[in-house]
Amino acid sequence: MSERTYDILAIGRSSIDLYSNDIGAPFPEIRSFGAFVGGCPTNISVGTRRLGLQSAVLTALGEDPVGDFILKFLNDEDIETKFVSHKPGHRTSAVVLGIEPPDRFPLVYYRDNCADIELTIDDVLAAPIADSRGLLISGTGLSKEPSRSANLFAAEYAQSVGTTVFLDLDFRADQWHDPRAFGVVARSVLRLVDIALGTEEEVKAATLSDVSQLSITHSQISNPDIEGDVNEAIETILRGGSKALVMKRGVEGADVYLSGGQVINADPFPVEVYNTLGAGDAFASGFIYGYLKDWGWERSARLGNATGAIVVTRHGCANFMPTMREVEVFVEERGGW
């Protein structure tokens, strides 16, 4: 591959994230929130940049102070933002989150009339896909039009110019009019994807055809309990055309499933969980860094485990992504790679 300006271009969701400052408090008893930046592709653009990649982001903001807040943060992080568009008449997205360790992290999305779902094919045409080594798209970006077509077009174009396509499955059940639609759309895009990343629940959701298999409570909306055979789901995804599926397993580490049938295990870095929100995006940041630096499957996934483990000990998402120096110290203290 010839020299390109950017290592990774991330497309899709961005938001202001309001995290509870009252750790352990039930949601109705929260007294104050800290304001940070979030959204899967935006988090990954920050995570990869802090590790040392040249990162660009394509998202859309409203013409509002919340958009200004996000844009300032991204510019301060030295992420290329000149491809970010503004959508008059639409609002910048917001998320409100509670923190009740070890396993309750309720969140509420405010995405009605949100700007980033208005990304268009014209926005993609203005972005540097051919000048980027990797392209990241995400499941939520596929949930509605015109963003869905924009993401599909971006993946098609990336494939045609030799840009590696990463798909973070990013299943948010309440962002889809029907949870089965997530599976239909996810399966349709796999032919354009080199590497898919997701949790076991997201992998099973991507092959979901029977809505009776899906059981969601309000507190589980971002981490639904989906029944079904995970091995069958993995095979379905790999048959769809991706050369690899990276399964994020949290405290159990990560597994990389290759289209040739090999399975590569990456051991975890155990830590005490403070907040799991953002850990998956931190993992993806580390994995993408390793992959684009030719670290190999196992070490790339180990780096993802390290970056994810660091973030679960912190308060939020993008603002708390680690630098490579922080990762090196963290890994050294735990016996090295």
C-alpha positions as MATLAB code, in Angstrom:
seq = 'MSERTYDILAIGRSSIDLYSNDIGAPFPEIRSFGAFVGGCPTNISVGTRRLGLQSAVLTALGEDPVGDFILKFLNDEDIETKFVSHKPGHRTSAVVLGIEPPDRFPLVYYRDNCADIELTIDDVLAAPIADSRGLLISGTGLSKEPSRSANLFAAEYAQSVGTTVFLDLDFRADQWHDPRAFGVVARSVLRLVDIALGTEEEVKAATLSDVSQLSITHSQISNPDIEGDVNEAIETILRGGSKALVMKRGVEGADVYLSGGQVINADPFPVEVYNTLGAGDAFASGFIYGYLKDWGWERSARLGNATGAIVVTRHGCANFMPTMREVEVFVEERGGW';
ca = [
       0.000    0.000    0.000;
       1.359    3.413   -0.951;
       1.894    6.069    1.693;
      -1.377    7.553    2.921;
      -2.052   10.618    5.041;
      -4.292    8.983    7.638;
      -4.083    5.656    9.405;
      -7.764    5.452   10.281;
     -10.930    7.295    9.270;
     -13.844    6.670   11.659;
     -17.362    7.377   10.449;
     -20.539    7.831   12.468;
     -21.879    8.574   15.906;
     -20.697   11.406   18.165;
     -22.288   12.781   21.308;
     -21.927   14.706   24.505;
     -21.869   12.099   27.287;
     -23.176   13.153   30.690;
     -21.738   10.671   33.217;
     -22.975   10.473   36.783;
     -20.566   11.938   39.317;
     -22.313    9.964   42.064;
     -20.746    6.539   41.691;
     -23.063    3.780   42.905;
     -26.133    6.015   43.173;
     -29.356    4.719   41.587;
     -30.306    6.859   38.606;
     -33.097    8.832   40.337;
     -30.661    9.829   43.093;
     -27.918   11.243   40.852;
     -27.115   14.826   41.850;
     -24.594   15.880   39.184;
     -22.997   14.814   35.922;
     -19.602   15.266   34.265;
     -19.627   16.318   30.600;
     -17.448   14.261   28.240;
     -17.384   13.161   24.584;
     -18.629    9.811   23.287;
     -20.009    7.794   20.403;
     -18.343    4.602   19.148;
     -16.472    5.928   16.063;
     -15.569    9.170   17.823;
     -14.206    7.265   20.814;
     -12.110    5.110   18.487;
     -10.722    8.130   16.661;
      -9.553    9.477   20.034;
      -8.286    6.103   21.257;
      -6.212    5.454   18.146;
      -4.860    8.997   18.090;
      -3.686    8.818   21.710;
      -1.863    5.590   20.894;
      -0.063    7.329   18.039;
      -2.036    6.815   14.820;
      -3.008    9.625   12.468;
      -6.774    9.650   12.947;
      -9.573   11.456   11.123;
     -13.257   11.471   11.948;
     -16.334   11.933    9.778;
     -19.358   12.752   11.880;
     -22.095   15.370   11.815;
     -22.977   17.951   14.428;
     -25.824   20.370   14.908;
     -25.286   24.103   14.707;
     -25.411   24.267   18.486;
     -23.110   24.725   21.503;
     -23.008   20.959   22.110;
     -21.483   20.499   18.665;
     -18.952   23.214   19.487;
     -18.093   21.336   22.695;
     -17.370   18.106   20.778;
     -15.445   19.824   18.007;
     -13.183   21.678   20.443;
     -12.358   18.438   22.249;
     -11.505   16.635   19.002;
      -9.347   19.520   17.798;
      -7.539   19.619   21.138;
      -6.837   15.884   20.675;
      -5.211   16.627   17.288;
      -7.752   14.578   15.357;
      -8.449   15.673   11.785;
     -11.902   17.283   11.907;
     -12.065   19.153    8.609;
     -14.435   16.498    7.225;
     -16.950   16.959   10.064;
     -20.159   18.480    8.727;
     -22.908   20.537   10.349;
     -26.553   19.749    9.709;
     -28.884   22.757   10.059;
     -32.156   21.873   11.734;
     -30.664   18.852   13.519;
     -29.231   18.565   17.012;
     -25.957   17.116   18.227;
     -26.554   13.803   19.974;
     -26.471   13.346   23.762;
     -26.281   10.388   26.162;
     -26.953   10.367   29.922;
     -25.274    7.597   31.916;
     -25.339    6.190   35.423;
     -22.467    4.300   37.069;
     -23.400    1.547   39.526;
     -20.442   -0.870   39.674;
     -19.859   -3.696   39.146;
     -22.596   -4.459   36.611;
     -25.228   -1.711   36.361;
     -24.512    1.130   33.935;
     -27.901    2.481   32.808;
     -27.880    4.881   29.887;
     -30.418    6.925   27.970;
     -29.871    8.103   24.385;
     -31.128   11.457   23.123;
     -30.932   10.916   19.377;
     -34.258   12.211   18.068;
     -33.498   14.483   15.113;
     -29.767   13.940   15.708;
     -27.204   15.270   13.262;
     -24.852   12.303   12.827;
     -27.551   10.030   11.410;
     -27.905   12.620    8.616;
     -24.491   11.837    7.103;
     -24.836   11.453    3.339;
     -22.999    9.947    0.401;
     -21.840   13.479   -0.459;
     -20.246   13.724    2.999;
     -18.441   10.446    2.321;
     -17.247   11.632   -1.087;
     -15.641   14.633    0.620;
     -13.815   12.393    3.125;
     -10.312   10.905    2.626;
     -11.165    7.217    2.221;
      -8.570    6.626   -0.478;
      -6.022    8.507    1.621;
      -6.622    6.366    4.735;
      -5.157    2.949    5.538;
      -8.255    1.909    7.465;
     -11.949    2.812    7.568;
     -14.135    2.189   10.624;
     -17.909    1.973   10.331;
     -20.313    0.965   13.093;
     -23.657   -0.724   13.559;
     -25.505    2.342   14.800;
     -24.443    4.225   11.681;
     -26.365    1.600    9.701;
     -29.575    1.965   11.715;
     -31.282    4.689    9.666;
     -31.113    6.564    6.385;
     -29.325    8.525    5.030;
     -26.483    7.364    7.277;
     -27.010    3.717    6.299;
     -26.395    4.343    2.609;
     -23.488    6.653    3.415;
     -21.767    3.933    5.459;
     -22.415    1.248    2.839;
     -21.072    3.516    0.131;
     -18.000    4.283    2.247;
     -17.296    0.565    2.722;
     -17.770   -0.134   -1.000;
     -15.429    2.674   -1.948;
     -12.850    1.639    0.650;
     -12.855   -1.901   -0.691;
     -12.272   -0.611   -4.222;
      -9.209    1.444   -3.226;
      -7.567   -1.099   -0.911;
      -8.498    0.561    2.390;
      -9.023   -1.972    5.198;
     -12.641   -1.908    6.419;
     -13.342   -2.444   10.124;
     -16.917   -2.896   11.351;
     -17.693   -2.413   15.026;
     -21.062   -4.156   15.399;
     -22.107   -1.569   18.030;
     -25.603   -3.002   18.561;
     -27.871   -0.540   20.352;
     -31.279   -2.201   20.345;
     -33.288    0.962   20.950;
     -31.797    2.619   17.861;
     -33.464    0.086   15.531;
     -37.155   -0.035   14.628;
     -36.926   -3.854   14.849;
     -33.974   -5.765   16.344;
     -34.154   -8.252   13.470;
     -33.342   -5.379   11.114;
     -29.933   -5.062   12.753;
     -29.148   -8.636   11.734;
     -30.404   -8.137    8.177;
     -28.316   -5.012    7.658;
     -25.223   -6.333    9.452;
     -25.203   -9.480    7.312;
     -25.628   -7.442    4.138;
     -22.516   -5.349    4.838;
     -20.172   -8.216    5.742;
     -19.124   -8.745    2.119;
     -17.504   -5.301    2.319;
     -15.831   -5.825    5.711;
     -12.311   -7.109    6.338;
     -12.508   -7.312   10.134;
     -15.640   -7.306   12.297;
     -15.490   -6.615   16.028;
     -18.149   -7.259   18.645;
     -19.210   -8.828   21.912;
     -20.830  -12.269   22.006;
     -24.256  -10.614   22.322;
     -23.585   -8.392   19.316;
     -22.333  -11.309   17.230;
     -25.501  -13.269   17.999;
     -27.653  -10.189   17.293;
     -25.978   -9.843   13.891;
     -27.345  -13.266   12.939;
     -30.717  -12.789   14.622;
     -33.704  -13.700   12.472;
     -36.317  -14.633   15.105;
     -37.348  -11.757   17.380;
     -38.424  -14.241   20.057;
     -34.711  -14.916   20.648;
     -34.262  -11.365   21.939;
     -35.010  -10.524   25.561;
     -34.382   -6.952   26.694;
     -35.144   -5.116   29.911;
     -34.726   -1.377   30.347;
     -31.509   -1.811   32.332;
     -30.077   -4.184   29.697;
     -30.880   -2.112   26.615;
     -27.222   -1.657   25.632;
     -26.265   -5.230   26.580;
     -29.262   -7.442   25.749;
     -29.508  -11.136   26.588;
     -29.719  -12.877   23.229;
     -30.233  -16.606   23.032;
     -28.721  -18.785   20.328;
     -25.609  -20.723   19.370;
     -22.603  -18.399   19.351;
     -20.516  -20.804   17.265;
     -23.169  -20.843   14.571;
     -23.283  -17.043   14.710;
     -19.497  -16.828   14.281;
     -19.623  -19.145   11.273;
     -22.429  -17.099    9.730;
     -20.427  -13.891   10.016;
     -17.283  -15.420    8.543;
     -19.257  -16.963    5.672;
     -20.531  -13.459    4.957;
     -17.111  -12.459    3.649;
     -15.061  -11.018    6.519;
     -11.579  -12.469    6.882;
     -11.684  -12.153   10.664;
     -14.098  -11.707   13.541;
     -12.695  -10.302   16.773;
     -14.790  -11.301   19.779;
     -14.495   -8.999   22.782;
     -14.980  -11.118   25.894;
     -14.330   -8.584   28.671;
     -12.762  -10.214   31.722;
     -12.038  -13.322   29.637;
      -9.923  -11.427   27.108;
     -10.580  -11.731   23.378;
     -10.666  -14.322   20.603;
      -9.880  -13.807   16.924;
     -11.718  -16.127   14.530;
     -10.194  -16.316   11.039;
     -12.020  -17.292    7.864;
      -9.640  -20.229    7.435;
     -10.878  -21.777   10.666;
      -8.063  -20.762   13.035;
      -8.923  -19.336   16.454;
      -6.425  -17.114   18.265;
      -6.852  -16.447   21.985;
      -5.620  -13.280   23.671;
      -5.339  -13.336   27.459;
      -6.933  -10.560   29.536;
      -5.411   -8.078   31.976;
      -7.560   -8.462   35.119;
      -8.537   -5.220   36.891;
     -11.248   -4.035   39.268;
     -14.165   -2.694   37.217;
     -15.189    0.913   37.814;
     -17.175    1.578   34.616;
     -17.532   -0.696   31.581;
     -18.917    2.013   29.283;
     -16.358    2.810   26.586;
     -14.236   -0.278   27.206;
     -15.254   -1.894   23.917;
     -14.216    1.202   21.972;
     -10.925    1.281   23.868;
     -10.394   -2.366   22.903;
     -11.111   -1.563   19.250;
      -8.651    1.340   19.381;
      -5.885   -0.894   20.664;
      -6.652   -3.706   18.248;
      -6.773   -1.383   15.227;
      -3.470    0.196   16.254;
      -1.819   -3.211   16.516;
      -3.283   -4.450   13.255;
      -2.196   -1.388   11.283;
       1.267   -1.652   12.860;
       1.536   -5.318   11.765;
       1.687   -6.627   15.323;
      -0.114   -9.852   14.412;
      -3.504  -11.079   15.601;
      -2.642  -12.132   19.151;
      -0.566   -9.128   20.168;
      -3.052   -6.732   18.554;
      -5.861   -8.304   20.577;
      -3.689   -8.232   23.706;
      -3.171   -4.505   23.166;
      -6.943   -4.181   22.840;
      -7.349   -6.059   26.116;
      -4.892   -3.677   27.788;
      -6.544   -0.480   26.513;
      -9.989   -1.852   27.422;
      -8.827   -2.849   30.900;
      -7.417    0.618   31.532;
     -10.659    2.320   30.518;
     -12.863    0.139   32.780;
     -10.948    1.639   35.708;
     -11.862    5.184   34.599;
     -14.878    7.460   34.533;
     -15.891    7.689   30.866;
     -15.122    7.088   27.191;
     -13.156    9.339   24.815;
     -11.703   11.619   27.487;
     -10.175    8.650   29.313;
      -8.535    6.728   26.472;
      -4.923    5.806   27.370;
      -1.716    6.897   25.665;
       0.792    4.303   24.498;
       3.073    5.226   27.392;
       0.261    4.530   29.867;
      -0.361    1.179   28.179;
       3.327    0.251   28.355;
       3.467    1.007   32.092;
       0.203   -0.880   32.693;
       1.412   -3.989   30.825;
       4.886   -3.851   32.417;
       3.344   -3.849   35.897;
       1.444   -7.019   34.976;
       4.324   -9.052   33.624;
       4.593   -7.760   30.064;
       3.093   -8.994   26.830;
];
